[in-house]
Amino acid sequence: MMTIELDDETAGLLNQLMRQSHAEATQLIKQALTCYQGARQTEPPELITDIIATLPCLPTFAGDPLAIQEAMRNEWR
C-alpha cells in the first residue's frame, strides 16, 4: 500500500471524476496509469483487445457517456 499526497487542485479533480464515473480513486488512478503506460509504448497494439483498452484514453470517449450521447443527438437536429 502506498500513500499519495495530492495538491488541492488535483484532489478536487479526482473527487469530481469519482462522482462522475461512480468509481473509486484507486480505479481511476489505475486507469490513468494504464493509459499513460499505453501511450508510452512505441509499437502499435496488435490485438483488438489492446485497441479497445485504449478507447477510454481517446478524447472522443472522454467524459460522461450520457453527455457524449446527448451531444451526438444534438448534432442530428
C-alpha positions, 0 to 999 in steps of 0.5 A: 500500500502506498500513500499519495499526497495530492495538491488541492487542485488535483484532489478536487479533480479526482473527487469530481471524476469519482462522482462522475464515473461512480468509481473509486480513486484507486480505479481511476488512478489505475486507469490513468496509469494504464493509459499513460503506460499505453501511450508510452509504448512505441509499437502499435497494439496488435490485438483488438483487445489492446485497441479497445483498452485504449478507447477510454484514453481517446478524447472522443470517449472522454467524459460522461457517456450520457453527455457524449450521447446527448451531444451526438443527438444534438448534432442530428437536429 
